[in-house]
Amino acid sequence: MGFYVVADEDTVAGFRCAGIPGVVVEGPSEAAEELERLRQEGGQDILITTEQIANSIRDIVQDIRYGGAFPLIVEIPGPEGPGEASPSLMKMIREAVGIRL
């Protein structure tokens, strides 16, 4: 199973300590470019990004999430903490799969 992190410097450094590769992005345009590169290359089973980055490029994240390019995009809280409108895991599963668990 291939994991990859697209996030801020602190988040990427933390995941690298656990042996998970990643790339530091400095804004929405860099994040969008990186996701497009990863989409073209494939090979990642789980893409991890922060809520803040995902919110800044929500259209792209939704396109990848529901378009099947990656099996799973996981949004985690960044250094700023969790966002106020963070969807629950159950809600994301319900949206992705279309059934209520």
Backbone hydrogen bonds in HBPLUS format (Angstrom, degrees):
<---DONOR---> <-ACCEPTOR-->    atom                        ^
c    i                          cat <-CA-CA->   ^        H-A-AA   ^      H-
h    n   atom  resd res      DA  || num        DHA   H-A  angle D-A-AA Bond
n    s   type  num  typ     dist DA aas  dist angle  dist       angle   num
A0045-ASP N   A0002-GLY O   2.71 MM  43  4.93 142.6  1.85 124.7 137.4     1
A0046-ILE N   A0002-GLY O   2.92 MM  44  6.27 162.4  1.95 161.1 162.2     2
A0004-TYR N   A0046-ILE O   3.04 MM  42  6.50 133.4  2.27 157.1 167.5     3
A0048-ILE N   A0004-TYR O   2.79 MM  44  6.10 168.1  1.81 161.9 165.8     4
A0005-VAL N   A0021-PRO O   3.00 MM  16  6.34 147.0  2.12 133.9 144.3     5
A0023-VAL N   A0005-VAL O   2.83 MM  18  6.30 149.1  1.93 157.4 164.5     6
A0006-VAL N   A0048-ILE O   2.86 MM  42  6.26 160.4  1.90 168.2 174.8     7
A0007-ALA N   A0023-VAL O   3.25 MM  16  6.69 158.8  2.30 160.8 166.9     8
A0025-VAL N   A0007-ALA O   2.99 MM  18  5.81 154.4  2.06 142.8 150.2     9
A0012-VAL N   A0008-ASP O   3.04 MM   4  6.21 170.9  2.04 161.9 164.7    10
A0013-ALA N   A0009-GLU O   2.96 MM   4  6.05 160.9  2.00 148.1 153.9    11
A0014-GLY N   A0010-ASP O   3.03 MM   4  6.21 157.0  2.08 145.5 151.4    12
A0015-PHE N   A0011-THR O   3.08 MM   4  6.38 161.2  2.11 152.7 156.9    13
A0016-ARG N   A0012-VAL O   2.87 MM   4  6.07 151.5  1.95 150.3 159.1    14
A0017-CYS N   A0013-ALA O   3.11 MM   4  6.39 145.0  2.24 143.9 152.0    15
A0018-ALA N   A0015-PHE O   2.96 MM   3  5.08 136.0  2.16  99.0 111.8    16
A0020-ILE N   A0015-PHE O   2.98 MM   5  5.29 164.3  2.01 142.8 138.7    17
A0019-GLY N   A0016-ARG O   2.89 MM   3  4.85 159.7  1.93 105.2 110.2    18
A0031-ALA N   A0027-GLY O   2.98 MM   4  6.18 160.8  2.02 155.3 161.6    19
A0032-ALA N   A0028-PRO O   2.86 MM   4  6.00 161.2  1.89 150.7 155.4    20
A0033-GLU N   A0029-SER O   3.01 MM   4  6.19 160.0  2.05 145.6 151.0    21
A0034-GLU N   A0030-GLU O   2.93 MM   4  6.12 157.7  1.98 148.3 154.5    22
A0035-LEU N   A0031-ALA O   2.92 MM   4  6.16 162.4  1.95 153.0 157.5    23
A0036-GLU N   A0032-ALA O   2.99 MM   4  6.17 155.5  2.06 146.3 153.2    24
A0037-ARG N   A0033-GLU O   2.93 MM   4  6.17 153.7  2.00 145.4 152.8    25
A0038-LEU N   A0034-GLU O   2.89 MM   4  6.16 162.2  1.92 152.2 156.8    26
A0039-ARG N   A0035-LEU O   2.83 MM   4  5.99 148.8  1.93 142.9 152.1    27
A0040-GLN N   A0036-GLU O   3.00 MM   4  6.23 154.9  2.07 146.4 152.0    28
A0041-GLU N   A0037-ARG O   2.99 MM   4  6.26 158.3  2.04 150.7 156.5    29
A0042-GLY N   A0038-LEU O   2.79 MM   4  5.70 163.8  1.81 149.9 154.9    30
A0047-LEU N   A0072-LEU O   3.03 MM  25  6.42 165.2  2.05 158.5 162.1    31
A0074-VAL N   A0047-LEU O   2.82 MM  27  6.16 164.3  1.85 162.9 168.4    32
A0049-THR N   A0074-VAL O   2.97 MM  25  6.35 160.9  2.01 166.4 170.1    33
A0076-ILE N   A0049-THR O   2.85 MM  27  6.25 156.4  1.91 150.8 158.8    34
A0054-ALA N   A0050-THR O   2.94 MM   4  6.20 172.6  1.95 158.3 160.7    35
A0051-GLU N   A0076-ILE O   2.83 MM  25  5.69 138.1  2.00 148.6 150.5    36
A0055-ASN N   A0051-GLU O   2.79 MM   4  5.91 156.6  1.85 150.3 156.6    37
A0056-SER N   A0052-GLN O   3.18 MM   4  6.35 141.2  2.34 135.9 145.4    38
A0056-SER N   A0053-ILE O   3.03 MM   3  5.14 124.5  2.35  97.4 112.0    39
A0057-ILE N   A0054-ALA O   3.23 MM   3  5.33 144.4  2.36  99.8 109.6    40
A0060-ILE N   A0057-ILE O   3.04 MM   3  5.61 121.2  2.40 115.2 128.3    41
A0061-VAL N   A0057-ILE O   3.10 MM   4  6.38 163.7  2.13 155.5 160.7    42
A0062-GLN N   A0058-ARG O   2.88 MM   4  6.04 166.5  1.89 157.9 161.1    43
A0063-ASP N   A0059-ASP O   2.97 MM   4  6.11 154.4  2.04 142.3 149.7    44
A0064-ILE N   A0060-ILE O   2.97 MM   4  6.21 161.9  2.00 153.0 157.0    45
A0065-ARG N   A0061-VAL O   2.76 MM   4  5.89 167.9  1.78 154.3 158.6    46
A0066-TYR N   A0062-GLN O   2.91 MM   4  5.88 170.0  1.92 149.6 152.2    47
A0067-GLY N   A0063-ASP O   2.80 MM   4  5.38 123.2  2.13 130.3 144.2    48
A0081-GLY N   A0078-GLY O   2.97 MM   3  5.47 164.5  2.00 118.7 123.9    49
A0092-MET N   A0088-SER O   3.04 MM   4  6.41 157.6  2.09 151.9 157.6    50
A0093-ILE N   A0089-LEU O   2.94 MM   4  6.21 158.1  1.99 152.6 158.7    51
A0094-ARG N   A0090-MET O   2.90 MM   4  6.06 162.2  1.93 147.0 152.3    52
A0095-GLU N   A0091-LYS O   2.93 MM   4  6.18 157.6  1.98 148.7 154.2    53
A0096-ALA N   A0092-MET O   2.90 MM   4  6.05 158.6  1.95 147.7 153.8    54
A0097-VAL N   A0093-ILE O   2.79 MM   4  5.78 169.6  1.80 159.6 162.3    55
A0098-GLY N   A0094-ARG O   2.75 MM   4  5.11 142.1  1.89 128.7 141.1    56
